[in-house]
Amino acid sequence: MMKKLHGIIFSYLSNPDLRELTIHRNTCSLPYGGRYRVVDFMLSSMVNAGISDIGMIVHTNYQSLLDHLGSGKDWDLSRKHGGLRILPPFGYAEKKEEGIYRGRMDALAGVRSYLENIRQDHVILAGGDLALNLPIADVYEQHMESGADITAVCTSDPKGDTKSVDYFTMDETGRITDLAIRPNAPEGCESLEIYILSKELLLSLVDHCAAHNIPSFSGGVLQPMLDKLKINAYVFDGYAARLQSVAGYFARSMELLDPAVRAQLFTPDRPIRTKDQSNPSTYYGPGARAVNSLVADGCIIEGEVENCILSRGVRIEKGAKVSNCVLMQGTVVQAGAVLKYAIADKNVRVNPGRMLMGHSTYPLAISKNEVV
């Protein structure tokens, strides 16, 4: 059944509110949960539903994403026909002067020739900056049974930042009757910006928006067409994390220390795949102490770690104390240093005896390759 569904992942956004964390990468390739990148969750959700053709729309700053995805082999997407396709802005550069895509319809217009050649009847559109484990097969089934023109996935447990999120109001049949775009306070269910529609409808919407200079999907397609098209909601009640700001990224990362959250994200029947790095096991020194933390392979821990998420190859030297921190790959906290409520990007070095403290609502973010 899923051979009838094609995946499109929007991977061109670098959210400015993520500041230091997205200087060298876009939001999709942000490390999350120690071993993963954010894009792994949507990619794996599609693969778990049997989708074998996935196009990834990129624009700028995507080297880190390419390094992570490679040929797509770790997701079983390295194929002669179909598989994973990276879609740079080839049809776009000469038409627009202002650079980055202004919205999803803009991005789809930039890859229109790719959309025309899609082999499947239906398309699922999703952002790559969302950590969730979505049963896409169930969403597709509901879409087909309900006879909807568009099915939009939303959650009744809003976690997003209201200034960058849309909200749906539905009637008793599940049809969306109102769409509030970035209101001051949450109204109804939060849109996860994941949509299923037919290839034919998608192409006609892309052409309509291109001809009328409409860049946005929610403001340009959904809102004006609530009466004209049957747009239904699929309410997803599992865990869904939006990574929209430094504080939000920190809060969503810390939620992973709760076993109930991990159980919703990492279900055995829908595994989350990531790039295989074959690191050695983590080494804990004689005086090491690690409490309530997620520690990836290849770390060396000789100091104290509490309520932390450590990516591969992190080193905590003797006498160093790290608590409530997210440390990305290759970070070194040297002897006697103290780190609290901080996010250290890749290959950060904290010198011996330093003391750095943020707060749970305003964590300290240290840029990639910095020496503190």
N, C-alpha and C positions, 0 to 999 in steps of 0.2 A: 504493500500500500504506500509506503513512504517513498517508493521510487517515483511517486507522482509529485513530490515536494522538492523544491530547490531552495537552498539557503543563501541569503545575502546578509553579510555582517558589515555594519558600518564601523570602520576602524580608523577614521580620519580625525577624530576629535582629541585635542589636548586641552582638558578643562583648565582654564587659567587659575581657578581657585585651588588647584593642586600645587601651585607655585613650584618650589624646588623639585618636586617629584616628577614633573613632566617637562623639565628643560631639555632632557636628552631623549625623551620617548613620548609616544602618545598614551592616552589613558589605558588603552587596551593591553599594552605590554607592561603595565605596572605590576610588580611582584605582589602576590597576595597569599597569605597562609603559609609562608615559608618555602613551599616547593613549587607553587603555581604562579602563572600570570593570569590576569583577570580574563583575558580572552579565552583561556582554556575552558571556562565554564559554559559559555555559549557554544563554542565549537564542539565540546563533548556532548552537550545536550542534543545538538543536531545529529552527530554521529550515532548516538545511542538510539535515536529515533529511526535510524536506517537511511538518513539522508547522505547521499554519496557525492553530490555536486554542491560545492560551496564557493561563492565568490566573496572576496574580502576587499571592500572599497577603502583604499588608503589615499593619503594626500601628501603630507609632509612628515618629517621626523619619524619615518617608519623603519629605519635600519634595525632597531632593537627588536621590532616585531618580526622582521624577516629572519633575523638570527635565531629567534625562538621557534618559528614555525618550520623553517627549512623547507623540505619538499612536502611536508604534511604526513610523513611516514608514521610518526608517533600516534597520529589519530586515524591511521589506516586510510589516508586520503591521497597517497602517492599512486596515481593511476594513469594509464595511457589515455583513457577517455574520462573526462570530468575530473573528479577529485577536487583538490583545493586550488583556486586560482586567485592570485593577487591582482587587484585591478587599480593600477595607478591612474592619475587624472589625464589619460592620453587625449581624450576628446575635448578637453576643457581649457587647457592652457591658452590656446589662441583666441578663445571666445571671450574670456573674462580677464579684466586687468587686476581685479582686487585680490586674486590669490585664492585663499582657502574657501572651500565650499560653504555657502551661507546656510545650508540646511539639507535635509535628506533628499528632497526632490531635485535640488541642484546636483547633488552627488549622483543620483540615479540618471539624470540627464547626461552627466559626464561619461557614463558607461552604457549608454543606450544600445550601442551595437552588441554589447555582451548580452543584454537582456533579451534582445531579439532572437539570439541563438540558444536560449535556454530550452532544454529538451522536455522539461516537466510542465504539467498543466498549472500547478500552483507554486507560489513563492512565499517563503517566510522571511520577513524583514526584521532584523534585530540589531541592537547596539552591542558592541563588544566590551562595554565598560560596566557590565552587570554581573555580579557573582550570584548565581542561582543554579539549581538543578531542575530544569523544567521538563515535565513529561510531554514533549512536543507531539508525540503520537496521539495523546488524549486531546490536545488542543485541535489538531487536524481533524480528528474524528468528530468533535463537536462542531467544527466549522462546516464539515460536509453534511452532517445531519440537520443542522439548523437552517441550511440554505442561505446563510448570510453572505453578503458581498465581501465584507471584511470582518475578520475576528480580531479583536484587540485584547492582549493579555494585560490584566491589571491585578493589583493586590489590595486586600482590605486592611493591610497592616502597613500604613505609610511610613517610610523611613527616609525618603528623599528630602532634599532641601527645597522648600516650597518655591523659592525664586527660580528654580530650573526644572520644575516638574508640572505635569498636567494631571487633571483629575476628571474621572467619568462619573456621571449619574446615570443609573439604569432603571428601566421599568421592570415589572415582575417577570417579563419574558426574557430578560437579559439584554434587551436592545438598549444601546446607549442613546439617551435622550438629551444629554447636555455634556459639553466639554469645557472645563475651565482651564485656561492656559496660564500657568504661573500665577495663581492667585496669592493673596497675602496669607491665607490660612487654608489648610486642607479641606476639600469639599468632596466627599464621597470616596471612591476607590482611586488609588494612585496608578496612573498609567505606567507600565514598564516599557512602553514603546516597542512592543513586539507585535507584529501583525501578520496574518495570513490572508492572502487574496489570490485571485487567479492571475496568471501571466498576462492574459488579454486585458484585464482591468488595469493592471499595473502599467502596461505600456500606454494605454489611453490616458491614464492620469499623468504619467511622465510627460506626454506630448502636450496635454492641456496646460500643465504647470509651466513648461518651457515656453509655450506661446504667450502666456500671461505673466511671465516673470514672477512666478510664485516659488520661493525657495523651500518653504516649510511644509512638512507632511501634516502635522497636527493642525496648524493654523490655516493651511492652504487647501487641504484635502478633507480631513475629518470634519472640522467645524462647519464649513459651508455645505457639506454634503450629508449631514445627519438626517435630513428629510428625504433626500434623493436616493441614498443607498441604504441598504439594511446593514448597519454596523453593530455587531454584537460583542459582548464582553465575555472573556474567559477569566474567571477569578481564580488566581493562583494563591493558595494559602501557605505555601512553603516559605522558607527563608529566602529573601532577596535583598542583596546589598547594592546600593548605588554608591559609587565612589566619586564624589563631586567636589570635595574640599579636603584640605589637610586634616582638619578635625574629624570630618566624616570618615575619611580613610582610616584614621587611627581608631575611632569608635567601632567601625565595622570589623577591623582586624582583631581588636580585643574581644569582640563577641565570639570569635572562633575558639576562645579558651573555654567556652561553655559546651559541654559534650552534646547537649540537645541541639545546638546550632550545627555542630559538625555532623550529627546524625542526619540532619535534613539536607545538608549540602553534599555529603559523601555517602550515597546509598549504594549498597553492593550491586543492585540490579541495574544502576545507571552510573557506572564509574566515571570519574573525572580524569581525563588523560592529560599528560603534560610531556614536555621534552625529557627524554631519558638522559641523565647525566652520569649514571653509574659511579657515584661518589663512594668513598669508603665509609664505614660506620663512624658515628661520632665518638670522640674520645673524651672521657671524663677523668680529670686528674684526681690524685688522692684526696685533696681538700675541697673538691668541687661540690657545689650544691645547686640543684635545679628543682624549682617548685612550680607547678601549674604552668608549664610552658610548652610550646610546640617547637621542637628542635629538628631541623632537617639533617640529612646525612652530611658527613664531611666537616662537622664542627669540632673545635677543640675547646673544651670548657675546663678551666682550672680555677675560676673564681665563682661568684655567686650569681645565679639567674633566677628571677622570680616574675611571674606573670608576663612572659615575653614570647615573641615569635621570632625565631632565628632562622634565616635562610641558610643555604648551603655554604660551607667554608667560613663561617663566622668564628672568630677566635676571642675568647674571654680569658685574659691572662690572670695569673695568681693575684689575689687581693683586690681584683676589680669587682664592683657590684653593679649589676644591671637589673633594673626593675621597671615594669610597665613600659617596655620598649619594643619597637619593631626594627630589627636589624637585618638589612638586606645583604646579599651575597658578598663575601670577602671582607666584611667589616671587622676591624680589629679594635678591641677595647684593651688598652695596655695596663700594666700592673698598677693597682691602687686607684684607678679611675672610677668615678661614680657617675652613672647615667640613669636618669629617671624621666619618664614620660617623653621619650624622644623617638623620632623616626630617622634612622641613618640609612642613606641610600648606598648603592654598591661601593665597595672599596673605600669606605670612610675609615680614617684612623684617628682614634681618640688617644692623645698622648698620656704618658703616665701621670697619675696624681690629679688629673683634671676632674672638675665636678660640673656636670651639665644637667639642668633640671627644667623641664617644661611643666605643663599642667594638663590634667585629663581633658579640659575643654580647649586648651591651646598648646598642643604638643610642639616640641622643638623639632624642626625639620632640617636635617643636615644634607647638603647637596652631594652628589656623586663625586668620588675621588678627593673629598676635602680632608685636610689634616687639621684637627682641632686641638 
